[in-house]
Amino acid sequence: MKTKFNQRQETKFILVLALLFIYLTGNAQLKGGHILGAMGLQSGTQTPENTLSVYVPGYFYSASSLRNADGDKSIANPDLNMFITGVGATYVSDFKILGANYGATVLLAFASNRIQGNTLDSKSPFALTDTYIVPVQLGWHNKRADFVFSYQMYLPTGKFEVGASDNSGLGMFMNEFSAGTTLFFNNKKTFHFSALASYEINGKKKDTDIKTGDLFSLEGGLGKTFYTMNAEKTAPKGILNAGLIYYLQYKVTNDQIPVPIFDTIETDKDRVGGIGAEINYYHIGCSTSAGFRWIAEVEAINRFQGNTFFLTLAHVFSFKKK
């Protein structure tokens, strides 16, 4: 027999879920700006100095399972599909700060998503989403380890209106701090393990008192580097990286959703974990790289559980003096 407390908790959960469908752009929890799967092998390593990398990312997330606080399938299990792409650039200079190379990144992105269920079919158009900027990135390179520290922010450039079904942004300003390392297990730096920790601080959504809780994310992988040689076997023509990757994300503070019946609801914290594989190849002669990541989520609490796919194409311009 259900107690009044349990009935109230169940009613609260259903109401929160309904509100989230109204307020968000296709997610079952208040989502932050951090895109899981964007980092993998050598996540704690900065790109080489005096280079400009121009890249086109392709992110796709698909889920058909919504998990509750016990990790079981919830009352509603709508299908969710999210797609993000755009164009970005990362510049790393030879200017030193505390012995580290200074770098910066900007990504102009476009997104669309769709959430479907027996009584729900909501789709947002492919449109400009929030802009990702890294004004400060510091990278250190040592014989057996690399280190990186960065500050990034997400600008609310995507459309957001309370209750709208065609929102393309999250409607809030986000600050994030990251620090990580890549450890090398041999002198040639061909066997490595990496971890990048990020902490995201979220502001209130536009024209509301809704506030997404702070997020902690951990991403990295264990991989091996291989060199492909030219026909004469005299020099490498490409660099291949392959290995296992992972990500974890925890909601550190509760989401806050004002509701007249309950004043302000603080939803249960959510978390997710996933493991997968990555392969990427850099062609030295063309200064071009292509990478693919796949991560299957193996645990989810109070959020969707699915699969993440990430494809990246990049061209590197070098400004090193001959």
C-alpha positions as CSV (number, residue, x, y, z in Angstrom):
1,M,0.0,0.0,0.0
2,K,1.3,3.4,-0.9
3,T,1.7,5.9,1.9
4,K,0.8,9.6,1.4
5,F,4.5,10.4,1.3
6,N,5.0,7.9,-1.6
7,Q,2.0,9.2,-3.4
8,R,3.2,12.7,-3.1
9,Q,6.7,11.7,-4.3
10,E,5.2,9.9,-7.3
11,T,2.9,12.9,-8.1
12,K,5.9,15.2,-7.8
13,F,8.0,13.0,-10.2
14,I,5.2,12.9,-12.8
15,L,4.7,16.7,-12.5
16,V,8.4,17.4,-12.8
17,L,8.7,15.1,-15.8
18,A,5.8,17.0,-17.5
19,L,7.4,20.4,-16.7
20,L,10.7,19.2,-18.1
21,F,9.0,18.2,-21.4
22,I,7.6,21.7,-21.6
23,Y,10.7,23.7,-20.7
24,L,13.5,21.8,-22.2
25,T,14.7,21.1,-25.7
26,G,14.1,17.4,-25.7
27,N,15.6,16.1,-22.5
28,A,14.1,14.4,-19.4
29,Q,16.2,16.4,-17.0
30,L,17.5,20.0,-16.8
31,K,20.5,19.7,-19.1
32,G,23.7,21.6,-19.0
33,G,25.9,22.7,-21.9
34,H,28.6,20.1,-21.6
35,I,28.5,17.7,-24.5
36,L,29.6,14.2,-23.4
37,G,31.7,12.4,-25.9
38,A,33.5,15.5,-27.3
39,M,36.6,14.4,-25.5
40,G,38.2,10.9,-25.5
41,L,41.7,9.6,-26.1
42,Q,44.4,12.1,-24.9
43,S,41.8,14.4,-23.5
44,G,44.5,15.9,-21.2
45,T,46.7,16.9,-24.1
46,Q,46.7,20.3,-25.9
47,T,47.3,20.4,-29.6
48,P,50.8,21.5,-30.8
49,E,51.9,25.1,-30.5
50,N,51.7,27.6,-33.4
51,T,48.8,25.7,-35.0
52,L,45.2,26.6,-36.0
53,S,42.9,23.7,-36.1
54,V,39.6,24.2,-38.0
55,Y,37.1,21.4,-37.4
56,V,33.6,20.3,-38.1
57,P,32.0,18.1,-35.4
58,G,29.0,15.8,-35.8
59,Y,27.3,14.7,-32.6
60,F,24.4,12.3,-32.5
61,Y,22.6,11.0,-29.4
62,S,19.9,8.4,-29.5
63,A,18.0,7.0,-26.5
64,S,14.8,5.1,-25.9
65,S,15.1,4.5,-22.2
66,L,14.3,7.0,-19.5
67,R,15.6,5.9,-16.1
68,N,14.3,6.8,-12.6
69,A,16.0,7.2,-9.3
70,D,16.5,3.4,-9.0
71,G,17.9,3.1,-12.4
72,D,14.8,1.3,-13.7
73,K,12.7,2.3,-16.7
74,S,10.4,5.1,-15.7
75,I,6.7,5.5,-16.3
76,A,7.3,7.2,-19.7
77,N,9.9,6.0,-22.1
78,P,9.9,8.3,-25.1
79,D,12.5,8.1,-27.9
80,L,15.0,10.9,-28.0
81,N,17.2,11.9,-30.9
82,M,19.6,14.8,-30.8
83,F,21.9,16.1,-33.5
84,I,24.6,18.9,-33.3
85,T,27.0,20.1,-35.9
86,G,28.8,23.4,-36.7
87,V,32.3,24.8,-37.3
88,G,35.0,25.5,-34.8
89,A,38.6,26.6,-34.5
90,T,41.3,26.1,-31.9
91,Y,44.5,28.2,-31.9
92,V,47.5,27.3,-29.7
93,S,50.3,29.9,-29.6
94,D,53.9,29.8,-28.4
95,F,53.1,32.4,-25.8
96,K,53.8,31.0,-22.3
97,I,51.9,31.5,-19.1
98,L,53.3,29.7,-16.1
99,G,55.3,27.6,-18.5
100,A,52.2,26.5,-20.4
101,N,51.2,27.3,-24.0
102,Y,48.2,29.6,-24.3
103,G,45.3,28.6,-26.5
104,A,41.7,29.5,-27.3
105,T,38.7,27.8,-29.0
106,V,35.4,28.9,-30.5
107,L,32.5,26.7,-31.8
108,L,29.5,28.0,-33.7
109,A,27.0,25.2,-33.5
110,F,23.6,24.2,-34.9
111,A,21.2,21.7,-33.3
112,S,18.0,19.8,-33.7
113,N,16.2,17.2,-31.6
114,R,13.1,15.2,-31.4
115,I,11.3,13.4,-28.6
116,Q,8.5,11.0,-29.3
117,G,6.1,8.8,-27.2
118,N,2.7,7.4,-27.3
119,T,1.1,10.8,-26.5
120,L,4.1,13.1,-27.3
121,D,5.8,14.2,-30.5
122,S,7.9,17.3,-30.2
123,K,10.6,18.4,-32.7
124,S,12.8,21.4,-32.8
125,P,14.1,22.7,-36.2
126,F,17.7,22.7,-37.2
127,A,18.9,26.1,-35.9
128,L,21.6,28.0,-34.2
129,T,22.2,26.8,-30.7
130,D,24.4,28.1,-27.8
131,T,27.9,29.2,-28.7
132,Y,30.9,27.6,-27.1
133,I,34.0,29.7,-26.3
134,V,37.2,28.8,-24.5
135,P,39.0,32.1,-23.9
136,V,41.8,30.5,-21.8
137,Q,43.4,27.1,-22.4
138,L,46.8,26.3,-20.9
139,G,48.8,23.2,-21.9
140,W,52.0,21.7,-20.4
141,H,54.0,19.0,-22.1
142,N,56.4,16.8,-20.1
143,K,58.3,13.6,-21.0
144,R,55.8,11.2,-19.5
145,A,52.7,13.4,-19.0
146,D,50.8,16.3,-20.5
147,F,48.5,18.6,-18.5
148,V,45.8,21.0,-19.5
149,F,43.6,23.6,-17.8
150,S,40.9,25.7,-19.4
151,Y,38.0,28.0,-18.7
152,Q,35.1,27.8,-21.1
153,M,31.7,29.5,-21.3
154,Y,28.5,28.8,-23.2
155,L,26.7,31.9,-24.5
156,P,22.8,31.6,-24.8
157,T,22.7,32.4,-28.6
158,G,20.1,29.7,-29.4
159,K,16.4,30.5,-29.3
160,F,14.7,30.0,-26.0
161,E,11.2,30.9,-24.9
162,V,9.4,29.5,-21.8
163,G,7.0,26.7,-23.0
164,A,8.1,26.8,-26.6
165,S,8.5,23.5,-28.5
166,D,11.0,24.8,-31.0
167,N,13.8,26.0,-28.7
168,S,17.3,25.4,-30.0
169,G,19.2,26.7,-27.0
170,L,19.2,26.2,-23.2
171,G,18.5,29.9,-22.4
172,M,21.1,30.3,-19.8
173,F,24.7,31.4,-19.4
174,M,27.1,28.7,-18.4
175,N,30.6,28.8,-16.9
176,E,32.9,25.7,-16.9
177,F,36.4,24.9,-15.6
178,S,38.4,21.9,-16.7
179,A,41.7,20.2,-15.8
180,G,43.2,17.0,-17.0
181,T,46.2,14.9,-17.8
182,T,47.5,12.4,-20.3
183,L,49.9,9.8,-18.9
184,F,52.4,8.1,-21.2
185,F,53.6,4.6,-20.3
186,N,56.6,4.5,-22.7
187,N,59.3,6.8,-24.0
188,K,57.8,7.0,-27.5
189,K,54.4,8.1,-26.0
190,T,52.5,5.5,-27.9
191,F,50.7,4.0,-25.0
192,H,48.6,6.4,-22.9
193,F,45.8,7.0,-20.5
194,S,43.9,10.3,-20.1
195,A,41.3,11.9,-17.8
196,L,39.7,15.3,-18.1
197,A,37.5,16.7,-15.2
198,S,35.1,19.5,-15.8
199,Y,32.8,21.5,-13.5
200,E,29.9,23.4,-15.0
201,I,28.2,26.3,-13.1
202,N,24.8,27.2,-14.6
203,G,22.8,30.4,-14.4
204,K,19.0,30.8,-14.4
205,K,17.1,30.2,-17.6
206,K,15.9,33.3,-19.5
207,D,12.9,35.1,-18.0
208,T,12.5,32.3,-15.4
209,D,13.7,31.2,-11.9
210,I,14.5,27.7,-13.3
211,K,18.1,26.8,-12.6
212,T,20.0,23.7,-13.7
213,G,22.2,22.2,-11.1
214,D,26.0,22.2,-11.4
215,L,27.5,19.4,-13.3
216,F,30.7,17.4,-12.9
217,S,32.0,15.5,-15.9
218,L,34.9,13.1,-16.4
219,E,36.1,11.9,-19.8
220,G,39.1,10.1,-21.2
221,G,40.5,6.9,-22.5
222,L,43.2,4.2,-22.7
223,G,44.8,4.0,-26.2
224,K,47.6,3.1,-28.4
225,T,49.3,5.2,-31.1
226,F,50.5,3.7,-34.4
227,Y,52.5,5.2,-37.2
228,T,51.9,4.4,-40.8
229,M,55.0,4.6,-43.0
230,N,55.5,5.9,-46.6
231,A,56.2,3.5,-49.4
232,E,60.0,3.8,-48.9
233,K,59.6,3.1,-45.2
234,T,61.7,6.2,-44.4
235,A,59.2,8.4,-42.7
236,P,55.7,8.3,-41.2
237,K,52.8,9.4,-43.4
238,G,50.1,9.2,-40.8
239,I,49.3,8.8,-37.1
240,L,46.6,6.4,-36.0
241,N,45.1,6.4,-32.4
242,A,42.7,3.7,-31.2
243,G,41.5,2.6,-27.9
244,L,38.7,2.4,-25.2
245,I,37.1,5.6,-24.0
246,Y,34.6,6.5,-21.2
247,Y,32.6,9.3,-19.7
248,L,30.9,10.0,-16.4
249,Q,28.6,12.9,-15.5
250,Y,27.1,13.7,-12.1
251,K,24.6,16.5,-11.1
252,V,26.4,18.0,-8.1
253,T,23.6,20.4,-7.0
254,N,19.8,19.9,-7.4
255,D,17.8,21.4,-10.3
256,Q,15.4,24.1,-9.1
257,I,12.0,24.4,-10.8
258,P,9.4,26.9,-9.4
259,V,6.0,25.2,-9.3
260,P,3.0,26.9,-7.7
261,I,1.8,23.7,-5.9
262,F,5.2,23.0,-4.3
263,D,6.7,26.5,-4.4
264,T,10.1,25.3,-5.7
265,I,10.9,21.7,-6.6
266,E,14.5,20.5,-6.2
267,T,14.6,17.5,-8.4
268,D,16.7,14.4,-7.6
269,K,20.2,14.6,-8.9
270,D,21.0,12.7,-12.1
271,R,24.0,10.8,-13.3
272,V,25.2,8.8,-16.3
273,G,28.2,6.7,-17.3
274,G,29.3,5.2,-20.6
275,I,32.1,3.2,-22.2
276,G,33.0,2.8,-25.8
277,A,35.7,3.0,-28.5
278,E,37.5,5.7,-30.5
279,I,39.6,5.6,-33.7
280,N,41.2,8.7,-35.3
281,Y,43.7,9.2,-38.0
282,Y,45.9,12.2,-38.9
283,H,47.5,12.3,-42.4
284,I,50.7,14.2,-42.1
285,G,51.0,15.3,-45.7
286,C,47.5,16.7,-45.9
287,S,47.5,18.0,-42.3
288,T,44.0,16.6,-42.0
289,S,42.4,14.3,-39.4
290,A,39.2,12.3,-39.0
291,G,38.0,10.7,-35.8
292,F,35.0,8.6,-34.7
293,R,33.8,7.9,-31.1
294,W,31.0,5.6,-30.0
295,I,29.9,5.4,-26.3
296,A,27.2,3.1,-25.0
297,E,25.7,4.4,-21.7
298,V,25.7,1.6,-19.1
299,E,24.2,3.4,-16.2
300,A,21.7,6.3,-15.9
301,I,19.9,7.7,-12.9
302,N,17.0,10.2,-13.4
303,R,17.9,10.7,-17.1
304,F,17.9,9.1,-20.5
305,Q,20.2,6.1,-21.3
306,G,21.3,5.6,-24.9
307,N,24.3,5.8,-27.3
308,T,26.5,8.7,-28.3
309,F,28.2,9.0,-31.7
310,F,30.8,11.7,-32.4
311,L,32.5,12.3,-35.7
312,T,35.1,15.0,-36.2
313,L,36.9,16.2,-39.4
314,A,39.7,18.8,-39.0
315,H,42.4,20.5,-40.9
316,V,45.5,21.9,-39.1
317,F,47.4,25.0,-40.3
318,S,50.9,25.2,-38.9
319,F,52.6,28.5,-38.3
320,K,55.9,27.1,-37.2
321,K,59.0,28.7,-38.6
322,K,60.7,26.6,-41.2
